[in-house]
Amino acid sequence: MLIIDEQVLGYFVAIHTLDSADLLNICIHPNYQQQGLGAQLFDYLIQQLQTLSVDTVFIEVRTSNKSAHFFYQKLGFKVIDSRKKYYSNGEDAKILRLQIM
C-alpha cells in the first residue's frame, strides 16, 4: 500500500507460486496518476518478489485499456497471449509477462 500523509494513494494485489506471480490489481488514486507513483509501487512489488525468488510476473489487461498497456510496456512487460471473452462484458484480455531475474 502507498500511503502519504495518512492518505492511501495506491495499492497492489498479487499472488505468487514457487517461481512466478500474478499481479491481480495495481491502483493509484485518480488525482495522483501520471506522477510516477505506479512505477514506484511496482518497483516495491518487484523487490518483494525477488526476495521470494520469483522470476516471472503475469498480468491480464483489457484489450481496450491503452493506458495500462503503455504503463506495463514501459515496465518491460511483453504480450505473450490473449484470452477471448475473458471479462464479463465479453471483452478480450491480453496476457503480459515480465521476467525479473
DSSP file (Angstrom, degrees, kcal/mol; ACC not computed):
  #  RESIDUE AA STRUCTURE BP1 BP2  ACC     N-H-->O    O-->H-N    N-H-->O    O-->H-N    TCO  KAPPA ALPHA  PHI   PSI    X-CA   Y-CA   Z-CA
    1    1 A M              0   0    0      0, 0.0     2,-0.7     0, 0.0    10,-0.3   0.000 360.0 360.0 360.0 141.0    0.0    0.0    0.0
    2    2 A L  E     +A   10   0A   0      8,-3.2     7,-3.1     2,-0.0     8,-1.3  -0.918 360.0 177.6-105.8 112.7    1.2    3.5   -0.8
    3    3 A I  E     +A    8   0A   0     -2,-0.7     2,-0.4     5,-0.2     5,-0.2  -0.971   7.4 175.8-122.0 126.7    0.4    5.9    2.0
    4    4 A I  E >  S-A    7   0A   0      3,-2.3     3,-1.7    -2,-0.5    -2,-0.0  -0.999  74.8  -7.6-130.4 129.5    1.4    9.6    2.0
    5    5 A D  T 3  S-     0   0    0     -2,-0.4    -1,-0.1     1,-0.3     3,-0.1   0.895 129.0 -58.2  50.6  45.0    0.2   12.0    4.7
    6    6 A E  T 3  S+     0   0    0      1,-0.2     2,-0.5    -3,-0.1    -1,-0.3   0.634 114.2 118.0  63.3  17.4   -2.0    9.3    6.1
    7    7 A Q  E <   -A    4   0A   0     -3,-1.7    -3,-2.3     0, 0.0     2,-0.6  -0.958  67.4-126.9-115.6 130.4   -3.9    9.0    2.8
    8    8 A V  E     +A    3   0A   0     -2,-0.5    -5,-0.2    -5,-0.2     3,-0.1  -0.647  34.0 168.7 -74.9 117.5   -3.9    5.8    0.8
    9    9 A L  E     -     0   0A   0     -7,-3.1    20,-3.4    -2,-0.6     2,-0.3   0.598  60.1  -8.5-104.8 -16.8   -2.8    6.8   -2.7
   10   10 A G  E     -AB   2  28A   0     -8,-1.3    -8,-3.2    18,-0.3    -1,-0.3  -0.990  53.0-177.8-171.1 165.7   -2.3    3.3   -4.2
   11   11 A Y  E     - B   0  27A   0     16,-2.0    16,-2.9    -2,-0.3     2,-0.3  -0.978  11.7-147.0-161.5 164.8   -2.1   -0.4   -3.7
   12   12 A F  E     - B   0  26A   0     -2,-0.3     2,-0.4    14,-0.2    14,-0.2  -0.971   3.8-153.4-136.2 157.1   -1.4   -3.6   -5.4
   13   13 A V  E     + B   0  25A   0     12,-2.7    11,-2.2    -2,-0.3    12,-1.7  -0.995  27.3 160.0-128.2 123.7   -2.8   -7.2   -5.1
   14   14 A A  E     - B   0  23A   0     -2,-0.4     2,-0.3     9,-0.2     9,-0.2  -0.986  22.3-159.3-142.6 150.5   -0.5  -10.0   -6.2
   15   15 A I  E     - B   0  22A   0      7,-2.1     7,-2.9    -2,-0.3     2,-0.4  -0.951  13.2-159.2-125.8 150.9   -0.3  -13.7   -5.5
   16   16 A H  E     - B   0  21A   0     -2,-0.3     5,-0.3     5,-0.3     2,-0.1  -0.961  11.5-167.4-133.4 152.2    2.8  -15.9   -6.0
   17   17 A T        -     0   0    0      3,-2.9     5,-0.0    -2,-0.4     0, 0.0  -0.183  62.2 -59.7-107.2-153.7    3.6  -19.6   -6.5
   18   18 A L  S    S-     0   0    0      1,-0.2     3,-0.0    -2,-0.1    -2,-0.0   0.933 127.9  -1.1 -61.2 -48.0    7.1  -21.0   -6.3
   19   19 A D  S    S+     0   0    0     35,-0.1    36,-2.5    36,-0.1    37,-1.0   0.341 123.7  53.1-130.6   6.9    8.7  -19.0   -9.1
   20   20 A S  E     - c   0  56A   0     34,-0.2    -3,-2.9    35,-0.2     2,-0.3  -0.936  56.7-153.3-140.0 164.7    6.0  -16.7  -10.6
   21   21 A A  E     -Bc  16  57A   0     35,-2.3    37,-2.7    -2,-0.3     2,-0.5  -0.977  10.3-142.0-137.0 150.0    3.5  -14.2   -9.5
   22   22 A D  E     -Bc  15  58A   0     -7,-2.9    -7,-2.1    -2,-0.3     2,-0.9  -0.968  13.7-147.0-110.7 120.1    0.2  -12.9  -10.8
   23   23 A L  E     +B   14   0A   0     35,-3.0    37,-0.4    -2,-0.5    -9,-0.2  -0.787  20.4 178.4 -84.8 108.7   -0.4   -9.2  -10.5
   24   24 A L  E     -     0   0A   0    -11,-2.2     2,-0.3    -2,-0.9   -10,-0.2   0.819  61.8  -6.2 -83.9 -32.6   -4.2   -9.0   -9.9
   25   25 A N  E     -B   13   0A   0    -12,-1.7   -12,-2.7     2,-0.0     2,-0.3  -0.961  48.7-176.3-163.3 141.0   -4.5   -5.3   -9.5
   26   26 A I  E     +B   12   0A   0     -2,-0.3     2,-0.4   -14,-0.2   -14,-0.2  -0.955  20.9 178.9-140.5 126.1   -2.4   -2.2   -9.1
   27   27 A C  E     -B   11   0A   0    -16,-2.9   -16,-2.0    -2,-0.3     2,-0.4  -0.972  17.5-170.0-134.4 141.0   -4.2    1.1   -8.5
   28   28 A I  E     -B   10   0A   0     -2,-0.4   -18,-0.3   -18,-0.2     5,-0.1  -0.994  42.9 -98.6-125.4 136.3   -3.3    4.7   -7.9
   29   29 A H    >   -     0   0    0    -20,-3.4     3,-2.5    -2,-0.4     4,-0.4  -0.252  35.9-120.7 -50.6 134.3   -5.8    7.3   -6.8
   30   30 A P  G >  S+     0   0    0      0, 0.0     3,-1.0     0, 0.0    -1,-0.1   0.809 111.1  58.2 -52.9 -34.1   -7.0    9.2   -9.9
   31   31 A N  G 3  S+     0   0    0      1,-0.2    -2,-0.1     3,-0.0   -22,-0.0   0.623 111.1  43.1 -71.5 -11.0   -5.8   12.6   -8.5
   32   32 A Y  G X  S+     0   0    0     -3,-2.5     3,-0.6   -23,-0.1     5,-0.4   0.253  85.4 118.9-120.0  10.6   -2.3   11.2   -8.2
   33   33 A Q  T <   +     0   0    0     -3,-1.0    -4,-0.0    -4,-0.4     0, 0.0  -0.323  65.5  35.1 -74.1 162.6   -1.9    9.3  -11.5
   34   34 A Q  T 3  S+     0   0    0      1,-0.1    -1,-0.2    -2,-0.0    -3,-0.0   0.745  91.3  99.7  65.3  26.6    0.8   10.3  -14.1
   35   35 A Q  S <  S-     0   0    0     -3,-0.6    -2,-0.1     0, 0.0    -1,-0.1   0.254 100.8-101.5-122.3   9.0    3.2   11.2  -11.3
   36   36 A G  S  > S+     0   0    0      3,-0.0     4,-1.9     4,-0.0     5,-0.1   0.463  88.9 119.7  87.3   0.2    5.4    8.1  -11.2
   37   37 A L  H  > S+     0   0    0     -5,-0.4     4,-2.6     1,-0.2     5,-0.2   0.867  71.9  55.1 -68.9 -35.3    3.7    6.6   -8.2
   38   38 A G  H  > S+     0   0    0      1,-0.2     4,-2.4     2,-0.2    -1,-0.2   0.906 109.0  47.8 -62.6 -41.3    2.5    3.5  -10.0
   39   39 A A  H  > S+     0   0    0      2,-0.2     4,-2.5     1,-0.2    -1,-0.2   0.890 111.6  50.5 -66.9 -39.3    6.1    2.8  -11.1
   40   40 A Q  H  X S+     0   0    0     -4,-1.9     4,-1.9     2,-0.2    -2,-0.2   0.924 111.9  47.3 -63.2 -44.4    7.3    3.3   -7.5
   41   41 A L  H  X S+     0   0    0     -4,-2.6     4,-2.0     1,-0.2    -2,-0.2   0.905 112.4  49.6 -63.5 -41.7    4.7    0.9   -6.2
   42   42 A F  H  X S+     0   0    0     -4,-2.4     4,-2.5     2,-0.2    -2,-0.2   0.896 107.0  54.9 -65.1 -40.2    5.6   -1.6   -8.9
   43   43 A D  H  X S+     0   0    0     -4,-2.5     4,-2.3     1,-0.2    -1,-0.2   0.900 107.2  51.1 -59.2 -40.7    9.3   -1.3   -8.0
   44   44 A Y  H  X S+     0   0    0     -4,-1.9     4,-2.2     2,-0.2    -1,-0.2   0.923 108.7  51.3 -61.7 -44.2    8.4   -2.2   -4.4
   45   45 A L  H  X S+     0   0    0     -4,-2.0     4,-2.6     1,-0.2    -2,-0.2   0.930 109.3  50.3 -58.0 -46.2    6.5   -5.2   -5.6
   46   46 A I  H  X S+     0   0    0     -4,-2.5     4,-2.5     1,-0.2    -1,-0.2   0.906 108.4  52.4 -61.4 -42.4    9.4   -6.4   -7.7
   47   47 A Q  H  X S+     0   0    0     -4,-2.3     4,-1.4     1,-0.2    -1,-0.2   0.923 111.4  47.1 -58.4 -44.1   11.8   -6.0   -4.7
   48   48 A Q  H  X S+     0   0    0     -4,-2.2     4,-0.7     1,-0.2    -2,-0.2   0.909 112.0  49.6 -65.3 -41.9    9.5   -8.1   -2.6
   49   49 A L  H ><>S+     0   0    0     -4,-2.6     5,-2.4     1,-0.2     3,-0.8   0.868 105.9  56.7 -66.1 -36.5    9.1  -10.8   -5.2
   50   50 A Q  H ><5S+     0   0    0     -4,-2.5     3,-1.5     1,-0.3    -1,-0.2   0.860 101.1  56.9 -64.2 -34.4   12.8  -11.0   -5.7
   51   51 A T  H 3<5S+     0   0    0     -4,-1.4    -1,-0.3     1,-0.3    -2,-0.2   0.748 107.4  49.8 -67.5 -20.7   13.3  -11.8   -2.0
   52   52 A L  T <<5S-     0   0    0     -3,-0.8    -1,-0.3    -4,-0.7    -2,-0.2   0.307 118.7-114.1 -95.8   6.8   10.9  -14.8   -2.6
   53   53 A S  T < 5 +     0   0    0     -3,-1.5     2,-0.4     1,-0.2    -3,-0.2   0.767  60.8 157.9  63.1  28.7   12.9  -15.9   -5.7
   54   54 A V      < +     0   0    0     -5,-2.4    -1,-0.2     1,-0.1   -34,-0.2  -0.696  17.2 177.7 -80.1 132.6   10.1  -15.1   -8.0
   55   55 A D        +     0   0    0    -36,-2.5    45,-2.6    -2,-0.4    46,-0.9   0.499  57.7  48.8-116.3  -5.6   11.4  -14.6  -11.5
   56   56 A T  E     -cD  20  99A   0    -37,-1.0   -35,-2.3    43,-0.2     2,-0.4  -0.999  56.2-164.7-140.4 137.7    8.2  -14.0  -13.6
   57   57 A V  E     -cD  21  98A   0     41,-2.6    41,-2.4    -2,-0.4     2,-0.3  -0.979  10.0-168.1-121.2 134.5    5.2  -11.7  -13.2
   58   58 A F  E     +cD  22  97A   0    -37,-2.7   -35,-3.0    -2,-0.4     2,-0.3  -0.884   8.2 173.0-117.7 151.0    2.0  -12.2  -15.2
   59   59 A I  E     - D   0  96A   0     37,-1.8    37,-3.0    -2,-0.3     2,-0.4  -0.975  23.8-138.8-152.7 146.3   -1.0   -9.9  -15.6
   60   60 A E  E     - D   0  95A   0    -37,-0.4     2,-0.4    -2,-0.3    35,-0.2  -0.904  24.1-172.9-103.4 136.4   -4.1   -9.8  -17.7
   61   61 A V  E     - D   0  94A   0     33,-2.4    33,-3.1    -2,-0.4    -2,-0.0  -0.988  30.6-105.4-131.8 136.5   -5.2   -6.4  -19.2
   62   62 A R  E >   - D   0  93A   0     -2,-0.4     3,-1.4    31,-0.2    31,-0.2  -0.322  28.2-128.0 -55.4 137.5   -8.3   -5.4  -21.0
   63   63 A T  T 3  S+     0   0    0     29,-2.1    -1,-0.1     1,-0.3    30,-0.1   0.850 109.3  52.0 -56.8 -35.1   -7.6   -5.0  -24.7
   64   64 A S  T 3  S+     0   0    0     28,-0.3     2,-1.9     1,-0.1    -1,-0.3   0.582  81.7  97.0 -80.4  -9.5   -9.2   -1.6  -24.6
   65   65 A N    <>  +     0   0    0     -3,-1.4     4,-2.1     1,-0.2     3,-0.2  -0.519  44.5 165.9 -85.4  78.2   -7.1   -0.3  -21.7
   66   66 A K  H  > S+     0   0    0     -2,-1.9     4,-2.3     1,-0.2    -1,-0.2   0.851  71.2  55.1 -63.9 -37.6   -4.5    1.5  -23.7
   67   67 A S  H  > S+     0   0    0     -3,-0.2     4,-2.4     1,-0.2    -1,-0.2   0.896 109.3  47.8 -66.1 -37.9   -3.0    3.4  -20.7
   68   68 A A  H  > S+     0   0    0      2,-0.2     4,-2.8     1,-0.2     5,-0.3   0.915 110.4  51.9 -66.7 -42.1   -2.4    0.2  -18.8
   69   69 A H  H  X S+     0   0    0     -4,-2.1     4,-2.2     1,-0.2    -2,-0.2   0.917 111.7  46.9 -59.6 -42.8   -0.8   -1.4  -21.9
   70   70 A F  H  X S+     0   0    0     -4,-2.3     4,-2.2     2,-0.2    -2,-0.2   0.918 112.2  50.6 -64.3 -44.4    1.5    1.6  -22.2
   71   71 A F  H  X S+     0   0    0     -4,-2.4     4,-1.2     1,-0.2    -2,-0.2   0.939 114.0  43.0 -58.9 -50.3    2.3    1.6  -18.4
   72   72 A Y  H  <>S+     0   0    0     -4,-2.8     5,-2.5     1,-0.2     4,-0.5   0.849 111.0  55.5 -68.7 -33.7    3.2   -2.1  -18.4
   73   73 A Q  H ><5S+     0   0    0     -4,-2.2     3,-1.2    -5,-0.3    -1,-0.2   0.911 105.5  52.6 -63.6 -41.4    5.2   -1.8  -21.7
   74   74 A K  H 3<5S+     0   0    0     -4,-2.2    -1,-0.2     1,-0.3    -2,-0.2   0.820 106.7  54.0 -62.4 -30.5    7.3    0.9  -20.0
   75   75 A L  T 3<5S-     0   0    0     -4,-1.2    -1,-0.3    -5,-0.2    -2,-0.2   0.563 127.0-100.4 -81.2  -8.4    7.9   -1.5  -17.2
   76   76 A G  T < 5 +     0   0    0     -3,-1.2    23,-0.3    -4,-0.5    -3,-0.2   0.482  69.4 149.6 105.2   4.0    9.2   -4.2  -19.6
   77   77 A F      < -     0   0    0     -5,-2.5     2,-0.4    21,-0.1    -1,-0.3  -0.398  29.9-154.3 -68.6 147.7    6.1   -6.4  -19.9
   78   78 A K  E     -E   97   0A   0     19,-2.5    19,-2.5    -2,-0.1     2,-0.4  -0.965  20.3-115.5-122.2 140.9    5.6   -8.3  -23.2
   79   79 A V  E     +E   96   0A   0     -2,-0.4    17,-0.2    17,-0.2     3,-0.1  -0.622  38.5 167.6 -72.6 127.3    2.3   -9.5  -24.6
   80   80 A I  E     -     0   0A   0     15,-3.0     2,-0.3    -2,-0.4    16,-0.2   0.591  58.1 -22.8-116.8 -17.6    2.5  -13.3  -24.7
   81   81 A D  E     -E   95   0A   0     14,-1.3    14,-2.8     2,-0.0    -1,-0.3  -0.956  56.7-121.9-171.8-177.4   -1.1  -14.4  -25.4
   82   82 A S  E     -E   94   0A   0     -2,-0.3     2,-0.5    12,-0.3    12,-0.2  -0.969   9.0-139.0-142.1 160.3   -4.7  -13.4  -25.1
   83   83 A R  E >   -E   93   0A   0     10,-2.9    10,-2.3    -2,-0.3     3,-1.0  -0.977  25.9-132.8-121.5 116.4   -7.9  -14.7  -23.5
   84   84 A K  T 3  S-     0   0    0     -2,-0.5     8,-0.1     1,-0.3     7,-0.1  -0.468  84.0  -6.1 -71.1 134.9  -11.0  -14.4  -25.6
   85   85 A K  T 3  S+     0   0    0      5,-0.5    -1,-0.3    -2,-0.2     7,-0.3   0.856  83.9 153.9  51.2  43.0  -14.1  -13.0  -23.9
   86   86 A Y    <   +     0   0    0     -3,-1.0     6,-0.2     5,-0.6     2,-0.2   0.855  50.3  65.5 -70.4 -37.9  -12.2  -13.0  -20.6
   87   87 A Y  S >  S-     0   0    0      4,-2.3     3,-2.6     1,-0.1     6,-0.0  -0.493  94.1-109.2 -91.3 159.4  -14.2  -10.2  -19.0
   88   88 A S  T 3  S+     0   0    0      1,-0.3    -1,-0.1    -2,-0.2    -2,-0.0   0.739 118.5  56.7 -60.5 -24.3  -17.9  -10.3  -18.1
   89   89 A N  T 3  S-     0   0    0      2,-0.1    -1,-0.3     1,-0.0    -3,-0.1   0.393 122.6-104.6 -87.4   5.1  -18.8   -7.9  -20.9
   90   90 A G  S <  S+     0   0    0     -3,-2.6    -5,-0.5     1,-0.3    -4,-0.2   0.440  71.9 146.4  89.5   0.1  -17.1  -10.2  -23.4
   91   91 A E        -     0   0    0     -6,-0.2    -4,-2.3    -7,-0.1    -5,-0.6  -0.421  47.4-118.5 -72.8 145.8  -14.0   -8.2  -23.9
   92   92 A D        -     0   0    0     -7,-0.3   -29,-2.1    -6,-0.2     2,-0.4  -0.398  21.1-141.8 -77.5 158.4  -10.7  -10.0  -24.5
   93   93 A A  E     -DE  62  83A   0    -10,-2.3   -10,-2.9   -31,-0.2     2,-0.4  -0.948   5.0-139.2-118.9 144.2   -7.7   -9.8  -22.2
   94   94 A K  E     -DE  61  82A   0    -33,-3.1   -33,-2.4    -2,-0.4     2,-0.6  -0.860  17.2-139.6 -95.9 136.3   -4.1   -9.6  -23.2
   95   95 A I  E     -DE  60  81A   0    -14,-2.8   -15,-3.0    -2,-0.4   -14,-1.3  -0.872  22.4-168.5 -97.9 125.3   -1.7  -11.7  -21.1
   96   96 A L  E     -DE  59  79A   0    -37,-3.0   -37,-1.8    -2,-0.6     2,-0.4  -0.857   4.7-163.0-116.1 149.7    1.5   -9.9  -20.3
   97   97 A R  E     -DE  58  78A   0    -19,-2.5   -19,-2.5    -2,-0.3     2,-0.4  -0.983   6.2-168.1-133.8 143.4    4.7  -11.3  -18.8
   98   98 A L  E     -D   57   0A   0    -41,-2.4   -41,-2.6    -2,-0.4     2,-0.5  -0.995  13.2-149.0-129.6 125.2    7.8   -9.8  -17.2
   99   99 A Q  E     +D   56   0A   0     -2,-0.4   -43,-0.2   -23,-0.3   -44,-0.1  -0.833  19.9 174.9 -89.0 124.9   11.0  -11.7  -16.5
  100  100 A I              0   0    0    -45,-2.6   -44,-0.2    -2,-0.5    -1,-0.1   0.539 360.0 360.0-112.8  -8.3   12.6  -10.1  -13.4
  101  101 A M              0   0    0    -46,-0.9   -45,-0.1   -48,-0.1   -46,-0.1   0.384 360.0 360.0-126.2 360.0   15.5  -12.4  -12.6
